[in-house]
Amino acid sequence: MRQMIKLVFIFNYNLHRISGEMFSGVKEIYSIDFGYNQLTTLPERLFRSQSAVRSILLHHNNISYLPPGIFRNLSRLTTV
């Protein structure tokens, strides 16, 4: 059974990397906040099953690379 989560705050956890499977088994996430971490990139498959995402916040990280097509399935995305 897939869990429904609307908002995800992974804010200020000093994360350096995250798993591409982080959101597998979860549906209907609308907003994700990865702010104030140490991320340098995001896994290509991170948002693969998350077509409902409207907002992804990445502020105050060290992101230098995003894989081509990482946001491909996010047709409702309005804010990055």
PDB file of N, CA, C and O in Angstrom:
ATOM      1  N   MET A   1       0.840  -1.182   0.000  1.00  0.00           N
ATOM      2  CA  MET A   1       0.000   0.000   0.000  1.00  0.00           C
ATOM      3  C   MET A   1       0.886   1.246   0.000  1.00  0.00           C
ATOM      4  O   MET A   1       1.826   1.347   0.787  1.00  0.00           O
ATOM      5  N   ARG A   2       0.580   2.181  -0.879  1.00  0.00           N
ATOM      6  CA  ARG A   2       1.342   3.420  -0.952  1.00  0.00           C
ATOM      7  C   ARG A   2       0.809   4.418   0.060  1.00  0.00           C
ATOM      8  O   ARG A   2      -0.402   4.546   0.241  1.00  0.00           O
ATOM      9  N   GLN A   3       1.711   5.118   0.714  1.00  0.00           N
ATOM     10  CA  GLN A   3       1.329   6.126   1.697  1.00  0.00           C
ATOM     11  C   GLN A   3       1.124   7.466   1.028  1.00  0.00           C
ATOM     12  O   GLN A   3       1.833   7.798   0.078  1.00  0.00           O
ATOM     13  N   MET A   4       0.158   8.250   1.508  1.00  0.00           N
ATOM     14  CA  MET A   4      -0.092   9.568   0.980  1.00  0.00           C
ATOM     15  C   MET A   4       0.504  10.609   1.925  1.00  0.00           C
ATOM     16  O   MET A   4       0.164  10.659   3.107  1.00  0.00           O
ATOM     17  N   ILE A   5       1.385  11.426   1.394  1.00  0.00           N
ATOM     18  CA  ILE A   5       2.031  12.495   2.157  1.00  0.00           C
ATOM     19  C   ILE A   5       1.920  13.757   1.317  1.00  0.00           C
ATOM     20  O   ILE A   5       2.231  13.725   0.126  1.00  0.00           O
ATOM     21  N   LYS A   6       1.493  14.849   1.894  1.00  0.00           N
ATOM     22  CA  LYS A   6       1.325  16.089   1.145  1.00  0.00           C
ATOM     23  C   LYS A   6       2.580  16.957   1.164  1.00  0.00           C
ATOM     24  O   LYS A   6       2.977  17.489   0.127  1.00  0.00           O
ATOM     25  N   LEU A   7       3.202  17.104   2.320  1.00  0.00           N
ATOM     26  CA  LEU A   7       4.370  17.963   2.479  1.00  0.00           C
ATOM     27  C   LEU A   7       5.524  17.171   3.083  1.00  0.00           C
ATOM     28  O   LEU A   7       5.332  16.377   4.004  1.00  0.00           O
ATOM     29  N   VAL A   8       6.722  17.398   2.555  1.00  0.00           N
ATOM     30  CA  VAL A   8       7.911  16.737   3.083  1.00  0.00           C
ATOM     31  C   VAL A   8       8.927  17.821   3.423  1.00  0.00           C
ATOM     32  O   VAL A   8       9.334  18.593   2.555  1.00  0.00           O
ATOM     33  N   PHE A   9       9.333  17.875   4.686  1.00  0.00           N
ATOM     34  CA  PHE A   9      10.346  18.821   5.132  1.00  0.00           C
ATOM     35  C   PHE A   9      11.576  18.045   5.565  1.00  0.00           C
ATOM     36  O   PHE A   9      11.581  17.412   6.621  1.00  0.00           O
ATOM     37  N   ILE A  10      12.607  18.096   4.757  1.00  0.00           N
ATOM     38  CA  ILE A  10      13.895  17.493   5.094  1.00  0.00           C
ATOM     39  C   ILE A  10      14.857  18.674   5.135  1.00  0.00           C
ATOM     40  O   ILE A  10      15.754  18.818   4.304  1.00  0.00           O
ATOM     41  N   PHE A  11      14.630  19.493   6.123  1.00  0.00           N
ATOM     42  CA  PHE A  11      15.172  20.835   6.228  1.00  0.00           C
ATOM     43  C   PHE A  11      16.208  20.881   7.343  1.00  0.00           C
ATOM     44  O   PHE A  11      15.921  20.512   8.481  1.00  0.00           O
ATOM     45  N   ASN A  12      17.410  21.333   7.013  1.00  0.00           N
ATOM     46  CA  ASN A  12      18.461  21.561   8.013  1.00  0.00           C
ATOM     47  C   ASN A  12      18.881  20.266   8.723  1.00  0.00           C
ATOM     48  O   ASN A  12      18.985  20.232   9.949  1.00  0.00           O
ATOM     49  N   TYR A  13      19.119  19.217   7.955  1.00  0.00           N
ATOM     50  CA  TYR A  13      19.575  17.940   8.500  1.00  0.00           C
ATOM     51  C   TYR A  13      21.031  17.646   8.173  1.00  0.00           C
ATOM     52  O   TYR A  13      21.536  16.570   8.494  1.00  0.00           O
ATOM     53  N   ASN A  14      21.713  18.601   7.532  1.00  0.00           N
ATOM     54  CA  ASN A  14      23.113  18.439   7.164  1.00  0.00           C
ATOM     55  C   ASN A  14      23.319  17.233   6.239  1.00  0.00           C
ATOM     56  O   ASN A  14      24.357  16.573   6.301  1.00  0.00           O
ATOM     57  N   LEU A  15      22.348  16.951   5.396  1.00  0.00           N
ATOM     58  CA  LEU A  15      22.444  15.829   4.457  1.00  0.00           C
ATOM     59  C   LEU A  15      23.418  16.148   3.339  1.00  0.00           C
ATOM     60  O   LEU A  15      23.439  17.263   2.816  1.00  0.00           O
ATOM     61  N   HIS A  16      24.226  15.159   2.978  1.00  0.00           N
ATOM     62  CA  HIS A  16      25.170  15.306   1.872  1.00  0.00           C
ATOM     63  C   HIS A  16      24.667  14.598   0.621  1.00  0.00           C
ATOM     64  O   HIS A  16      25.029  14.975  -0.494  1.00  0.00           O
ATOM     65  N   ARG A  17      23.839  13.581   0.796  1.00  0.00           N
ATOM     66  CA  ARG A  17      23.251  12.871  -0.335  1.00  0.00           C
ATOM     67  C   ARG A  17      21.969  12.175   0.131  1.00  0.00           C
ATOM     68  O   ARG A  17      21.752  11.940   1.320  1.00  0.00           O
ATOM     69  N   ILE A  18      21.142  11.861  -0.847  1.00  0.00           N
ATOM     70  CA  ILE A  18      19.896  11.161  -0.556  1.00  0.00           C
ATOM     71  C   ILE A  18      19.721  10.026  -1.552  1.00  0.00           C
ATOM     72  O   ILE A  18      20.297  10.047  -2.640  1.00  0.00           O
ATOM     73  N   SER A  19      18.943   9.064  -1.184  1.00  0.00           N
ATOM     74  CA  SER A  19      18.697   7.889  -2.008  1.00  0.00           C
ATOM     75  C   SER A  19      17.686   8.196  -3.106  1.00  0.00           C
ATOM     76  O   SER A  19      16.727   8.936  -2.887  1.00  0.00           O
ATOM     77  N   GLY A  20      17.901   7.637  -4.260  1.00  0.00           N
ATOM     78  CA  GLY A  20      16.949   7.765  -5.350  1.00  0.00           C
ATOM     79  C   GLY A  20      15.633   7.072  -5.063  1.00  0.00           C
ATOM     80  O   GLY A  20      14.638   7.327  -5.742  1.00  0.00           O
ATOM     81  N   GLU A  21      15.612   6.207  -4.079  1.00  0.00           N
ATOM     82  CA  GLU A  21      14.401   5.463  -3.697  1.00  0.00           C
ATOM     83  C   GLU A  21      13.675   6.108  -2.512  1.00  0.00           C
ATOM     84  O   GLU A  21      12.735   5.528  -1.970  1.00  0.00           O
ATOM     85  N   MET A  22      14.105   7.285  -2.120  1.00  0.00           N
ATOM     86  CA  MET A  22      13.561   7.946  -0.938  1.00  0.00           C
ATOM     87  C   MET A  22      12.036   8.027  -0.929  1.00  0.00           C
ATOM     88  O   MET A  22      11.416   7.851   0.120  1.00  0.00           O
ATOM     89  N   PHE A  23      11.431   8.288  -2.077  1.00  0.00           N
ATOM     90  CA  PHE A  23       9.986   8.472  -2.130  1.00  0.00           C
ATOM     91  C   PHE A  23       9.243   7.297  -2.756  1.00  0.00           C
ATOM     92  O   PHE A  23       8.051   7.408  -3.041  1.00  0.00           O
ATOM     93  N   SER A  24       9.916   6.187  -2.970  1.00  0.00           N
ATOM     94  CA  SER A  24       9.204   5.030  -3.528  1.00  0.00           C
ATOM     95  C   SER A  24       8.199   4.528  -2.497  1.00  0.00           C
ATOM     96  O   SER A  24       8.511   4.457  -1.308  1.00  0.00           O
ATOM     97  N   GLY A  25       7.029   4.191  -2.936  1.00  0.00           N
ATOM     98  CA  GLY A  25       5.979   3.748  -2.024  1.00  0.00           C
ATOM     99  C   GLY A  25       5.169   4.886  -1.442  1.00  0.00           C
ATOM    100  O   GLY A  25       4.254   4.656  -0.652  1.00  0.00           O
ATOM    101  N   VAL A  26       5.496   6.120  -1.826  1.00  0.00           N
ATOM    102  CA  VAL A  26       4.763   7.296  -1.341  1.00  0.00           C
ATOM    103  C   VAL A  26       4.114   7.962  -2.538  1.00  0.00           C
ATOM    104  O   VAL A  26       4.749   8.123  -3.581  1.00  0.00           O
ATOM    105  N   LYS A  27       2.851   8.352  -2.401  1.00  0.00           N
ATOM    106  CA  LYS A  27       2.181   9.028  -3.514  1.00  0.00           C
ATOM    107  C   LYS A  27       1.670  10.393  -3.091  1.00  0.00           C
ATOM    108  O   LYS A  27       1.530  10.680  -1.902  1.00  0.00           O
ATOM    109  N   GLU A  28       1.402  11.208  -4.054  1.00  0.00           N
ATOM    110  CA  GLU A  28       0.798  12.528  -3.888  1.00  0.00           C
ATOM    111  C   GLU A  28       1.555  13.455  -2.950  1.00  0.00           C
ATOM    112  O   GLU A  28       0.959  14.062  -2.060  1.00  0.00           O
ATOM    113  N   ILE A  29       2.845  13.565  -3.142  1.00  0.00           N
ATOM    114  CA  ILE A  29       3.612  14.606  -2.454  1.00  0.00           C
ATOM    115  C   ILE A  29       3.433  15.881  -3.262  1.00  0.00           C
ATOM    116  O   ILE A  29       3.625  15.879  -4.478  1.00  0.00           O
ATOM    117  N   TYR A  30       3.066  16.974  -2.592  1.00  0.00           N
ATOM    118  CA  TYR A  30       2.857  18.241  -3.279  1.00  0.00           C
ATOM    119  C   TYR A  30       4.030  19.194  -3.131  1.00  0.00           C
ATOM    120  O   TYR A  30       4.313  19.978  -4.036  1.00  0.00           O
ATOM    121  N   SER A  31       4.710  19.131  -1.999  1.00  0.00           N
ATOM    122  CA  SER A  31       5.797  20.067  -1.755  1.00  0.00           C
ATOM    123  C   SER A  31       6.925  19.370  -0.996  1.00  0.00           C
ATOM    124  O   SER A  31       6.687  18.627  -0.044  1.00  0.00           O
ATOM    125  N   ILE A  32       8.163  19.625  -1.439  1.00  0.00           N
ATOM    126  CA  ILE A  32       9.337  19.018  -0.825  1.00  0.00           C
ATOM    127  C   ILE A  32      10.333  20.126  -0.514  1.00  0.00           C
ATOM    128  O   ILE A  32      10.671  20.920  -1.392  1.00  0.00           O
ATOM    129  N   ASP A  33      10.800  20.185   0.713  1.00  0.00           N
ATOM    130  CA  ASP A  33      11.782  21.194   1.115  1.00  0.00           C
ATOM    131  C   ASP A  33      13.064  20.505   1.559  1.00  0.00           C
ATOM    132  O   ASP A  33      13.105  19.862   2.609  1.00  0.00           O
ATOM    133  N   PHE A  34      14.110  20.644   0.751  1.00  0.00           N
ATOM    134  CA  PHE A  34      15.443  20.127   1.079  1.00  0.00           C
ATOM    135  C   PHE A  34      16.366  21.254   1.520  1.00  0.00           C
ATOM    136  O   PHE A  34      17.585  21.083   1.492  1.00  0.00           O
ATOM    137  N   GLY A  35      15.836  22.380   1.918  1.00  0.00           N
ATOM    138  CA  GLY A  35      16.641  23.555   2.249  1.00  0.00           C
ATOM    139  C   GLY A  35      17.616  23.327   3.399  1.00  0.00           C
ATOM    140  O   GLY A  35      17.394  22.490   4.274  1.00  0.00           O
ATOM    141  N   TYR A  36      18.698  24.093   3.371  1.00  0.00           N
ATOM    142  CA  TYR A  36      19.714  24.106   4.425  1.00  0.00           C
ATOM    143  C   TYR A  36      20.317  22.730   4.693  1.00  0.00           C
ATOM    144  O   TYR A  36      20.379  22.278   5.837  1.00  0.00           O
ATOM    145  N   ASN A  37      20.755  22.079   3.637  1.00  0.00           N
ATOM    146  CA  ASN A  37      21.504  20.833   3.756  1.00  0.00           C
ATOM    147  C   ASN A  37      22.835  21.013   3.031  1.00  0.00           C
ATOM    148  O   ASN A  37      23.231  22.142   2.740  1.00  0.00           O
ATOM    149  N   GLN A  38      23.510  19.941   2.745  1.00  0.00           N
ATOM    150  CA  GLN A  38      24.804  19.994   2.056  1.00  0.00           C
ATOM    151  C   GLN A  38      24.750  19.226   0.738  1.00  0.00           C
ATOM    152  O   GLN A  38      25.761  18.678   0.301  1.00  0.00           O
ATOM    153  N   LEU A  39      23.596  19.184   0.111  1.00  0.00           N
ATOM    154  CA  LEU A  39      23.425  18.430  -1.123  1.00  0.00           C
ATOM    155  C   LEU A  39      24.194  19.077  -2.272  1.00  0.00           C
ATOM    156  O   LEU A  39      24.201  20.300  -2.411  1.00  0.00           O
ATOM    157  N   THR A  40      24.841  18.250  -3.093  1.00  0.00           N
ATOM    158  CA  THR A  40      25.542  18.747  -4.277  1.00  0.00           C
ATOM    159  C   THR A  40      24.842  18.322  -5.560  1.00  0.00           C
ATOM    160  O   THR A  40      25.076  18.907  -6.617  1.00  0.00           O
ATOM    161  N   THR A  41      23.992  17.316  -5.477  1.00  0.00           N
ATOM    162  CA  THR A  41      23.209  16.835  -6.611  1.00  0.00           C
ATOM    163  C   THR A  41      21.995  16.078  -6.071  1.00  0.00           C
ATOM    164  O   THR A  41      21.872  15.862  -4.866  1.00  0.00           O
ATOM    165  N   LEU A  42      21.117  15.684  -6.963  1.00  0.00           N
ATOM    166  CA  LEU A  42      19.969  14.858  -6.617  1.00  0.00           C
ATOM    167  C   LEU A  42      19.988  13.632  -7.521  1.00  0.00           C
ATOM    168  O   LEU A  42      20.376  13.736  -8.685  1.00  0.00           O
ATOM    169  N   PRO A  43      19.580  12.479  -7.012  1.00  0.00           N
ATOM    170  CA  PRO A  43      19.552  11.273  -7.846  1.00  0.00           C
ATOM    171  C   PRO A  43      18.544  11.409  -8.987  1.00  0.00           C
ATOM    172  O   PRO A  43      17.457  11.956  -8.806  1.00  0.00           O
ATOM    173  N   GLU A  44      18.911  10.916 -10.136  1.00  0.00           N
ATOM    174  CA  GLU A  44      18.076  11.034 -11.329  1.00  0.00           C
ATOM    175  C   GLU A  44      16.676  10.464 -11.127  1.00  0.00           C
ATOM    176  O   GLU A  44      15.712  11.026 -11.648  1.00  0.00           O
ATOM    177  N   ARG A  45      16.537   9.385 -10.401  1.00  0.00           N
ATOM    178  CA  ARG A  45      15.237   8.721 -10.249  1.00  0.00           C
ATOM    179  C   ARG A  45      14.432   9.198  -9.032  1.00  0.00           C
ATOM    180  O   ARG A  45      13.382   8.630  -8.729  1.00  0.00           O
ATOM    181  N   LEU A  46      14.907  10.223  -8.340  1.00  0.00           N
ATOM    182  CA  LEU A  46      14.275  10.688  -7.102  1.00  0.00           C
ATOM    183  C   LEU A  46      12.794  11.021  -7.270  1.00  0.00           C
ATOM    184  O   LEU A  46      11.986  10.649  -6.419  1.00  0.00           O
ATOM    185  N   PHE A  47      12.425  11.702  -8.333  1.00  0.00           N
ATOM    186  CA  PHE A  47      11.042  12.152  -8.519  1.00  0.00           C
ATOM    187  C   PHE A  47      10.274  11.308  -9.527  1.00  0.00           C
ATOM    188  O   PHE A  47       9.185  11.697  -9.949  1.00  0.00           O
ATOM    189  N   ARG A  48      10.811  10.179  -9.913  1.00  0.00           N
ATOM    190  CA  ARG A  48      10.232   9.362 -10.987  1.00  0.00           C
ATOM    191  C   ARG A  48       8.765   9.006 -10.745  1.00  0.00           C
ATOM    192  O   ARG A  48       7.985   8.980 -11.697  1.00  0.00           O
ATOM    193  N   SER A  49       8.373   8.735  -9.516  1.00  0.00           N
ATOM    194  CA  SER A  49       6.989   8.331  -9.223  1.00  0.00           C
ATOM    195  C   SER A  49       6.180   9.449  -8.573  1.00  0.00           C
ATOM    196  O   SER A  49       5.149   9.185  -7.954  1.00  0.00           O
ATOM    197  N   GLN A  50       6.634  10.693  -8.708  1.00  0.00           N
ATOM    198  CA  GLN A  50       6.006  11.810  -8.003  1.00  0.00           C
ATOM    199  C   GLN A  50       5.408  12.851  -8.939  1.00  0.00           C
ATOM    200  O   GLN A  50       5.859  13.997  -8.943  1.00  0.00           O
ATOM    201  N   SER A  51       4.430  12.493  -9.715  1.00  0.00           N
ATOM    202  CA  SER A  51       3.862  13.406 -10.710  1.00  0.00           C
ATOM    203  C   SER A  51       3.053  14.554 -10.101  1.00  0.00           C
ATOM    204  O   SER A  51       2.755  15.517 -10.808  1.00  0.00           O
ATOM    205  N   ALA A  52       2.690  14.488  -8.826  1.00  0.00           N
ATOM    206  CA  ALA A  52       1.865  15.529  -8.205  1.00  0.00           C
ATOM    207  C   ALA A  52       2.678  16.686  -7.618  1.00  0.00           C
ATOM    208  O   ALA A  52       2.094  17.682  -7.191  1.00  0.00           O
ATOM    209  N   VAL A  53       3.996  16.581  -7.588  1.00  0.00           N
ATOM    210  CA  VAL A  53       4.837  17.612  -6.958  1.00  0.00           C
ATOM    211  C   VAL A  53       4.663  18.952  -7.662  1.00  0.00           C
ATOM    212  O   VAL A  53       4.741  19.052  -8.886  1.00  0.00           O
ATOM    213  N   ARG A  54       4.422  19.983  -6.842  1.00  0.00           N
ATOM    214  CA  ARG A  54       4.259  21.346  -7.355  1.00  0.00           C
ATOM    215  C   ARG A  54       5.413  22.252  -6.955  1.00  0.00           C
ATOM    216  O   ARG A  54       5.685  23.252  -7.620  1.00  0.00           O
ATOM    217  N   SER A  55       6.093  21.900  -5.864  1.00  0.00           N
ATOM    218  CA  SER A  55       7.144  22.770  -5.349  1.00  0.00           C
ATOM    219  C   SER A  55       8.299  21.940  -4.787  1.00  0.00           C
ATOM    220  O   SER A  55       8.090  21.013  -4.004  1.00  0.00           O
ATOM    221  N   ILE A  56       9.518  22.288  -5.199  1.00  0.00           N
ATOM    222  CA  ILE A  56      10.724  21.662  -4.660  1.00  0.00           C
ATOM    223  C   ILE A  56      11.657  22.789  -4.237  1.00  0.00           C
ATOM    224  O   ILE A  56      12.094  23.585  -5.068  1.00  0.00           O
ATOM    225  N   LEU A  57      11.955  22.853  -2.962  1.00  0.00           N
ATOM    226  CA  LEU A  57      12.828  23.902  -2.443  1.00  0.00           C
ATOM    227  C   LEU A  57      14.213  23.321  -2.172  1.00  0.00           C
ATOM    228  O   LEU A  57      14.356  22.333  -1.452  1.00  0.00           O
ATOM    229  N   LEU A  58      15.223  23.945  -2.756  1.00  0.00           N
ATOM    230  CA  LEU A  58      16.599  23.455  -2.659  1.00  0.00           C
ATOM    231  C   LEU A  58      17.545  24.530  -2.125  1.00  0.00           C
ATOM    232  O   LEU A  58      18.762  24.384  -2.234  1.00  0.00           O
ATOM    233  N   HIS A  59      17.018  25.579  -1.566  1.00  0.00           N
ATOM    234  CA  HIS A  59      17.829  26.716  -1.135  1.00  0.00           C
ATOM    235  C   HIS A  59      18.849  26.334  -0.066  1.00  0.00           C
ATOM    236  O   HIS A  59      18.636  25.417   0.728  1.00  0.00           O
ATOM    237  N   HIS A  60      19.952  27.056  -0.070  1.00  0.00           N
ATOM    238  CA  HIS A  60      21.036  26.868   0.892  1.00  0.00           C
ATOM    239  C   HIS A  60      21.595  25.444   0.889  1.00  0.00           C
ATOM    240  O   HIS A  60      21.740  24.815   1.937  1.00  0.00           O
ATOM    241  N   ASN A  61      21.899  24.960  -0.294  1.00  0.00           N
ATOM    242  CA  ASN A  61      22.615  23.713  -0.515  1.00  0.00           C
ATOM    243  C   ASN A  61      23.823  24.041  -1.382  1.00  0.00           C
ATOM    244  O   ASN A  61      24.074  25.207  -1.687  1.00  0.00           O
ATOM    245  N   ASN A  62      24.553  23.040  -1.769  1.00  0.00           N
ATOM    246  CA  ASN A  62      25.732  23.220  -2.624  1.00  0.00           C
ATOM    247  C   ASN A  62      25.524  22.514  -3.963  1.00  0.00           C
ATOM    248  O   ASN A  62      26.453  21.907  -4.496  1.00  0.00           O
ATOM    249  N   ILE A  63      24.341  22.588  -4.493  1.00  0.00           N
ATOM    250  CA  ILE A  63      24.022  21.854  -5.721  1.00  0.00           C
ATOM    251  C   ILE A  63      24.788  22.445  -6.899  1.00  0.00           C
ATOM    252  O   ILE A  63      24.677  23.630  -7.215  1.00  0.00           O
ATOM    253  N   SER A  64      25.564  21.578  -7.532  1.00  0.00           N
ATOM    254  CA  SER A  64      26.344  21.996  -8.700  1.00  0.00           C
ATOM    255  C   SER A  64      25.936  21.224  -9.949  1.00  0.00           C
ATOM    256  O   SER A  64      26.362  21.567 -11.052  1.00  0.00           O
ATOM    257  N   TYR A  65      25.116  20.186  -9.789  1.00  0.00           N
ATOM    258  CA  TYR A  65      24.721  19.374 -10.934  1.00  0.00           C
ATOM    259  C   TYR A  65      23.348  18.753 -10.683  1.00  0.00           C
ATOM    260  O   TYR A  65      23.076  18.226  -9.605  1.00  0.00           O
ATOM    261  N   LEU A  66      22.500  18.825 -11.691  1.00  0.00           N
ATOM    262  CA  LEU A  66      21.220  18.109 -11.689  1.00  0.00           C
ATOM    263  C   LEU A  66      21.176  17.265 -12.959  1.00  0.00           C
ATOM    264  O   LEU A  66      21.428  17.775 -14.051  1.00  0.00           O
ATOM    265  N   PRO A  67      20.860  15.988 -12.824  1.00  0.00           N
ATOM    266  CA  PRO A  67      20.820  15.112 -13.995  1.00  0.00           C
ATOM    267  C   PRO A  67      19.800  15.600 -15.026  1.00  0.00           C
ATOM    268  O   PRO A  67      18.725  16.073 -14.657  1.00  0.00           O
ATOM    269  N   PRO A  68      20.128  15.488 -16.308  1.00  0.00           N
ATOM    270  CA  PRO A  68      19.161  15.856 -17.343  1.00  0.00           C
ATOM    271  C   PRO A  68      17.864  15.051 -17.163  1.00  0.00           C
ATOM    272  O   PRO A  68      17.899  13.840 -16.945  1.00  0.00           O
ATOM    273  N   GLY A  69      16.753  15.726 -17.254  1.00  0.00           N
ATOM    274  CA  GLY A  69      15.461  15.055 -17.164  1.00  0.00           C
ATOM    275  C   GLY A  69      14.986  14.754 -15.759  1.00  0.00           C
ATOM    276  O   GLY A  69      13.980  14.064 -15.594  1.00  0.00           O
ATOM    277  N   ILE A  70      15.674  15.249 -14.739  1.00  0.00           N
ATOM    278  CA  ILE A  70      15.276  14.931 -13.353  1.00  0.00           C
ATOM    279  C   ILE A  70      13.840  15.385 -13.051  1.00  0.00           C
ATOM    280  O   ILE A  70      13.154  14.770 -12.236  1.00  0.00           O
ATOM    281  N   PHE A  71      13.391  16.458 -13.707  1.00  0.00           N
ATOM    282  CA  PHE A  71      12.045  16.980 -13.465  1.00  0.00           C
ATOM    283  C   PHE A  71      11.055  16.569 -14.555  1.00  0.00           C
ATOM    284  O   PHE A  71       9.948  17.104 -14.608  1.00  0.00           O
ATOM    285  N   ARG A  72      11.428  15.648 -15.406  1.00  0.00           N
ATOM    286  CA  ARG A  72      10.638  15.250 -16.586  1.00  0.00           C
ATOM    287  C   ARG A  72       9.208  14.849 -16.249  1.00  0.00           C
ATOM    288  O   ARG A  72       8.290  15.264 -16.956  1.00  0.00           O
ATOM    289  N   ASN A  73       8.981  14.078 -15.223  1.00  0.00           N
ATOM    290  CA  ASN A  73       7.639  13.577 -14.881  1.00  0.00           C
ATOM    291  C   ASN A  73       6.814  14.557 -14.055  1.00  0.00           C
ATOM    292  O   ASN A  73       5.685  14.251 -13.673  1.00  0.00           O
ATOM    293  N   LEU A  74       7.364  15.716 -13.782  1.00  0.00           N
ATOM    294  CA  LEU A  74       6.708  16.655 -12.878  1.00  0.00           C
ATOM    295  C   LEU A  74       5.959  17.735 -13.664  1.00  0.00           C
ATOM    296  O   LEU A  74       6.371  18.895 -13.672  1.00  0.00           O
ATOM    297  N   SER A  75       4.888  17.364 -14.307  1.00  0.00           N
ATOM    298  CA  SER A  75       4.131  18.292 -15.147  1.00  0.00           C
ATOM    299  C   SER A  75       3.427  19.387 -14.351  1.00  0.00           C
ATOM    300  O   SER A  75       3.047  20.406 -14.927  1.00  0.00           O
ATOM    301  N   ARG A  76       3.245  19.208 -13.066  1.00  0.00           N
ATOM    302  CA  ARG A  76       2.583  20.207 -12.211  1.00  0.00           C
ATOM    303  C   ARG A  76       3.573  21.115 -11.477  1.00  0.00           C
ATOM    304  O   ARG A  76       3.170  22.027 -10.755  1.00  0.00           O
ATOM    305  N   LEU A  77       4.843  20.862 -11.664  1.00  0.00           N
ATOM    306  CA  LEU A  77       5.886  21.625 -10.962  1.00  0.00           C
ATOM    307  C   LEU A  77       5.849  23.090 -11.369  1.00  0.00           C
ATOM    308  O   LEU A  77       5.910  23.408 -12.556  1.00  0.00           O
ATOM    309  N   THR A  78       5.749  23.987 -10.384  1.00  0.00           N
ATOM    310  CA  THR A  78       5.739  25.415 -10.637  1.00  0.00           C
ATOM    311  C   THR A  78       6.875  26.143  -9.957  1.00  0.00           C
ATOM    312  O   THR A  78       7.219  27.253 -10.364  1.00  0.00           O
ATOM    313  N   THR A  79       7.478  25.546  -8.920  1.00  0.00           N
ATOM    314  CA  THR A  79       8.514  26.220  -8.148  1.00  0.00           C
ATOM    315  C   THR A  79       9.685  25.286  -7.872  1.00  0.00           C
ATOM    316  O   THR A  79       9.520  24.183  -7.352  1.00  0.00           O
ATOM    317  N   VAL A  80      10.879  25.765  -8.237  1.00  0.00           N
ATOM    318  CA  VAL A  80      12.127  25.056  -7.886  1.00  0.00           C
ATOM    319  C   VAL A  80      13.047  26.086  -7.279  1.00  0.00           C
ATOM    320  O   VAL A  80      14.169  25.760  -6.893  1.00  0.00           O
TER     321      VAL A  80
END
